[in-house]
Structure formats: structure tokens, C-alpha cells
């Protein structure tokens, strides 16, 4: 039986840092208010001219180095992003070019904050069905480009960054299962109201920013994350005590804490990085994963649960033997 394992991880954060104190100078907020409600201390913001693909390539190269593979070894590149470089081609194709990858395939997945787990689902199925042996999966976002920096309800929450994994075909256990869901009836709880086919250029004057119903998103997020955690473990006959680490989407600390409590998991088994890079959407899980792997928290052979929720609304999980 062909299985899929994570062979290497990588991540990248832009050099520019925006602290809570920086935001105090621009909007009606405070470091105390932001920390109390979100747990966030700072966020990284892409430099002028720095694109989603630029960050994706940096994270990809680090993951490839960790896995010991080159661009010639890759069969597929999947980029999860809601902030692509261009309308077309796919950011994955731009990444493919920048990496010097000839041939193979490349495409984007758009499931916002759940995008990386959606991409894992697709890549795992590709490998298991014999499509290829080495797949690069990236989550990368320049969320700062779709933020209204004068709106304190959203400006404090998001940041830019990228995370990546190299997946390889293996005969040992790796990705055990993936679970993906969506509910389009909840579209307007978290969205950007304009797009290419809905009058972006004429109706919004180029100001297509994130709009969020914060309380509704919080309630749904906690509920969805709790439900999908049980779905994943129950579906695989796994008990909570067997789980080594929960690697959640880094939305904000209140959601992470509430979801862990609802699931009955102690916080010392939850990977938390949101304080350092805020919500980086599709990049947040691979960023957190790479940081925890490189600082020694996550070790080979340990059992991980990745879970995410995002606009759509979408929610997703992956059970992985690292």
C-alpha cells in the first residue's frame, strides 16, 4: 500500500514586523486590548514588492532542503492561498518557475484558512493513487494587502508568511486521514465582498478588504474545530491520550484555547505560535508545524492532529504520524 509521509518542513516570515505598539499609533486600540482578546503581540508584513510567490519559494526551499530533494525530484506543486500574485496563472506555476522545476504539474487551492489542509488532502490522494512520489505543498499569504488598516476589528488579527512541506510516497505510516468540509450558507460571516466578476474595479474602487462578523466566527470556529477533532479521532479509533500534538490554525488565542478546552486537550499539547505571527491564513498551520519541528517539540513518530477553519465557511483536519 502506498502511503504519504512528511519528508521535510519549511517556513518563511517577512523581515518587517508590526507590533501592537505600532498599531496603537494608527488606530483606537492598545497592546493590552489586543493581547487580551487575541493573544497576538506582533505580525510580519511583506515588504513593498514582496509577493506571495516570493515567500512561498523561501519556505519551499527550506522544506526541500530538509527533505533532501531538488526541484527535479518534484512531481507536483500545490499552493494554498487566497492572495495570489496574479489573477492567472496560478501562483503555484510562478513558484514552479522560480524553483526551476521543469515539467510536473502545479495548481492553487483556495479554501482560505483551511487551504493548507485542503491541499494536503489533494496531495495525499495524488500520491496514494500513484500520481507521483514527491509533492510540494505550500500555504502562503500576503493578507496585509487585503486589510483595512484603519479597521481595528481586522487589522490587529492578520499577518503575512509562508509554510511548506514536502510529501513523499512511503511504505510507512504518515498521513492517516484527512477530513474537509464547507458550508456556503455562512459566506458572509467572513469574506471580501468584491472580486473579479463582481465589479472589483468599478464598485469598490480597489478597496476590497476583509469583512468579518467576529462573534459569529468565534462561535462557529470553536464548534467546528471541536466537531472535526472528534470526527477525526473517532473515525480512526484513536483516543485523545494517544495524540501527541494538536497543531491548530493560528487564528487567535481565544479560539485556540476554547477549542482545546471543548475537545478536552491540555494546552501543553497544543502548538501555539499566533503571538509571534498572528493569523497568516493558509500559511498558519505549516508555519506552526515547521517552528515546532525545528525547535524540537515535534519529533519523528509522534501523532499529530492538524485542524483549521476559514471563510466559506470551511473546516478541515489531518491526522498524521510525523
C-alpha positions in Angstrom: 0.0 0.0 0.0 1.3 3.5 -0.9 1.3 5.9 1.9 2.2 9.6 2.2 4.7 10.9 4.7 6.1 14.4 5.5 9.7 14.3 4.5 10.6 17.9 5.3 9.1 21.2 6.6 10.0 24.8 5.9 8.7 28.3 6.7 9.3 32.0 6.0 8.3 35.2 7.6 8.9 38.7 6.1 11.5 40.9 7.8 9.2 43.8 8.5 7.4 43.5 11.9 4.4 45.4 13.0 3.9 45.4 16.8 0.8 46.2 18.8 2.5 49.4 19.8 2.8 50.3 16.2 -0.9 49.8 15.7 -1.6 52.0 18.8 -0.3 54.9 16.8 -2.7 54.4 13.9 -6.0 53.1 15.3 -8.0 53.2 18.5 -6.5 50.2 20.2 -3.9 49.2 22.7 -1.4 46.4 23.3 -3.4 45.3 26.3 -6.7 45.2 24.3 -5.1 43.2 21.5 -3.3 40.7 23.8 -6.4 40.1 25.9 -8.7 39.4 23.0 -6.3 37.7 20.6 -3.0 36.7 22.3 -1.2 38.4 19.4 1.9 40.5 20.2 3.1 41.2 16.6 2.7 40.3 13.0 5.1 40.2 10.0 4.2 42.2 6.9 5.5 41.7 3.4 7.9 44.4 2.0 6.9 46.5 -0.9 7.2 44.4 -4.0 7.4 41.1 -2.0 4.8 38.7 -3.3 3.1 35.6 -2.1 5.2 33.5 -4.5 8.4 35.1 -3.2 7.5 34.0 0.3 6.3 30.6 -0.9 9.6 29.9 -2.6 11.6 30.7 0.5 9.5 28.3 2.6 9.6 25.7 -0.2 13.4 25.7 -0.4 13.8 25.2 3.3 11.3 22.2 3.2 13.1 20.8 0.2 16.5 21.1 1.9 15.1 19.3 5.0 13.7 16.5 2.8 16.8 16.3 0.7 15.1 16.8 -2.6 15.7 19.1 -5.6 13.2 20.8 -8.0 13.9 18.0 -10.5 12.5 15.5 -8.0 9.1 17.2 -7.7 6.1 15.8 -9.5 3.5 18.4 -8.3 3.4 21.8 -6.6 0.2 22.8 -4.7 -0.1 26.3 -3.3 -2.9 27.1 -0.9 -3.5 30.9 -1.0 -6.3 33.4 -1.0 -3.8 36.2 -2.0 -2.3 35.1 -5.3 0.3 37.0 -7.2 -2.0 37.4 -10.3 -5.5 36.6 -11.4 -3.7 34.0 -13.6 -1.6 32.0 -13.9 -1.7 30.1 -10.6 0.8 31.2 -8.0 1.9 27.5 -8.0 3.1 27.9 -11.6 5.0 31.0 -10.7 6.6 29.1 -7.8 7.4 26.3 -10.2 9.3 28.7 -12.4 11.2 30.3 -9.6 12.3 26.9 -8.3 13.5 25.9 -11.7 11.1 22.9 -11.8 10.7 21.6 -15.4 7.6 19.5 -16.1 5.3 18.1 -13.5 2.1 19.9 -12.5 1.2 22.9 -10.5 -2.1 24.4 -9.2 -3.6 26.6 -6.5 -6.2 25.7 -3.9 -8.4 28.5 -2.4 -10.1 27.5 0.9 -8.7 30.5 2.8 -7.5 29.5 6.3 -8.4 25.8 5.7 -6.4 25.8 2.4 -3.3 24.1 3.6 -5.2 21.1 5.0 -7.4 21.0 1.8 -4.1 20.9 -0.2 -2.8 18.1 2.0 -5.9 16.2 1.2 -5.5 16.6 -2.5 -1.7 15.8 -2.5 -2.2 12.7 -0.3 -4.8 11.4 -2.8 -2.4 12.1 -5.7 0.4 10.1 -4.1 -1.8 7.3 -2.9 -3.2 6.7 -6.4 0.2 6.6 -7.9 0.3 10.1 -9.5 3.8 10.9 -8.3 6.3 10.3 -5.5 7.3 13.8 -4.4 4.8 16.7 -3.8 5.5 20.2 -2.6 2.6 21.6 -0.6 2.7 25.3 0.4 0.5 27.7 2.3 1.4 31.3 1.6 -0.4 34.6 2.1 0.0 38.4 1.9 -3.0 39.1 4.0 -1.8 42.7 4.6 -2.8 43.5 1.0 -6.5 42.9 1.7 -6.6 44.6 5.2 -8.2 47.9 6.0 -5.5 49.1 8.4 -8.0 51.6 9.9 -10.4 48.8 11.0 -9.3 47.6 14.4 -11.6 44.6 14.3 -9.5 43.0 11.5 -6.2 45.0 11.3 -4.9 43.5 14.5 -5.6 39.9 13.5 -3.7 39.1 10.3 -0.1 38.9 9.1 1.9 37.6 6.1 4.1 34.5 5.8 4.5 31.0 4.2 5.0 27.4 5.3 5.7 24.3 3.3 6.0 20.6 3.4 7.5 18.0 1.1 5.3 14.9 0.9 6.8 11.6 -0.3 5.4 8.2 -1.2 6.3 5.7 1.5 5.5 2.3 2.8 5.4 3.6 6.4 2.5 5.4 8.1 2.3 9.1 7.6 -0.9 10.9 6.7 -3.5 8.6 8.3 -6.6 10.5 7.2 -7.9 13.9 6.1 -11.3 15.4 6.5 -12.6 18.5 4.7 -16.0 20.3 5.0 -17.6 23.6 3.9 -20.9 25.4 4.4 -21.5 28.2 1.8 -24.6 29.4 3.6 -22.2 31.1 6.1 -20.3 33.0 3.3 -20.9 36.5 4.7 -19.7 35.8 8.2 -16.1 36.2 6.9 -15.4 37.4 3.4 -14.0 40.0 1.0 -17.2 41.5 -0.7 -15.7 42.1 -4.1 -13.9 40.0 -6.8 -13.0 40.0 -10.4 -16.5 39.1 -11.6 -18.4 41.3 -9.1 -17.2 44.7 -10.0 -13.9 45.0 -8.2 -12.6 47.8 -10.4 -15.8 49.9 -10.6 -17.8 49.2 -7.4 -15.2 49.1 -4.6 -12.6 51.4 -6.1 -9.8 48.9 -5.5 -10.6 48.7 -1.8 -11.6 45.1 -1.4 -10.9 44.4 2.3 -11.7 41.6 4.8 -15.1 42.0 6.4 -15.8 39.8 9.5 -18.7 39.1 11.9 -16.4 38.4 14.8 -18.8 36.9 17.3 -20.3 34.6 14.7 -16.9 33.5 13.5 -15.8 32.7 17.1 -18.8 30.6 17.9 -18.6 28.7 14.6 -14.9 28.2 14.8 -15.0 26.6 18.3 -17.9 24.4 17.4 -16.4 23.3 14.1 -12.9 22.6 15.5 -14.4 20.5 18.3 -16.6 18.5 16.0 -13.9 17.8 13.4 -11.4 16.7 16.1 -13.9 14.1 17.4 -14.7 13.1 13.8 -11.1 12.5 13.0 -10.1 10.6 16.1 -13.3 8.6 16.4 -13.1 7.7 12.7 -9.6 6.2 13.2 -10.3 4.6 16.6 -7.8 6.9 18.3 -8.1 8.1 21.9 -7.2 11.6 22.9 -4.5 10.3 25.2 -2.7 8.8 22.2 -2.4 12.2 20.5 1.0 13.9 21.0 0.2 17.3 19.5 -2.6 19.4 18.2 -1.5 21.9 15.6 -4.4 24.2 15.0 -5.0 27.1 12.7 -3.5 30.1 14.4 -6.5 32.4 14.3 -6.3 33.9 17.8 -5.6 32.6 21.2 -9.2 32.7 22.5 -10.3 30.4 19.7 -7.4 28.0 20.2 -7.9 27.8 23.9 -11.7 27.4 23.7 -11.4 24.7 21.0 -8.8 22.8 23.0 -10.9 23.0 26.2 -14.0 21.8 24.3 -12.0 18.9 23.0 -10.6 18.2 26.4 -6.9 18.6 25.4 -4.4 20.3 27.8 -2.6 23.4 26.3 0.8 21.8 26.9 0.0 19.5 23.9 -1.1 22.4 21.7 1.3 24.1 19.3 0.8 27.9 19.7 2.6 30.5 17.6 -0.1 33.1 16.9 1.5 35.5 19.4 4.5 35.9 17.1 2.9 36.0 13.6 -0.9 36.5 14.0 -3.3 34.9 11.6 -1.5 34.1 8.4 -4.5 32.2 6.9 -3.4 29.2 4.8 0.2 29.7 6.0 -0.6 29.4 9.7 -0.6 25.6 10.1 2.6 24.9 8.1 4.3 27.8 9.8 3.4 26.4 13.3 4.3 22.9 12.2 7.8 23.9 10.9 8.5 26.0 14.0 7.6 23.1 16.4 9.6 20.6 14.3 12.7 22.8 14.3 12.6 23.7 18.0 12.3 20.1 18.9 8.8 19.9 20.2 7.5 17.7 17.4 9.6 14.5 16.9 9.5 11.7 14.4 7.0 9.0 15.2 4.6 11.4 17.1 0.9 11.6 16.3 -0.4 15.0 15.2 -3.8 16.4 14.6 -3.9 19.4 12.3 -7.2 21.3 12.2 -8.4 24.5 10.6 -11.4 26.7 9.8 -11.8 29.6 7.5 -14.0 31.6 5.3 -16.6 29.8 3.2 -17.1 28.7 5.9 -14.6 25.8 5.6 -13.1 23.5 8.1 -10.6 20.6 7.8 -8.3 18.3 9.7 -5.5 15.8 9.1 -4.3 13.0 11.3 -0.6 12.5 10.8 2.1 10.2 12.1 5.1 12.5 11.8 
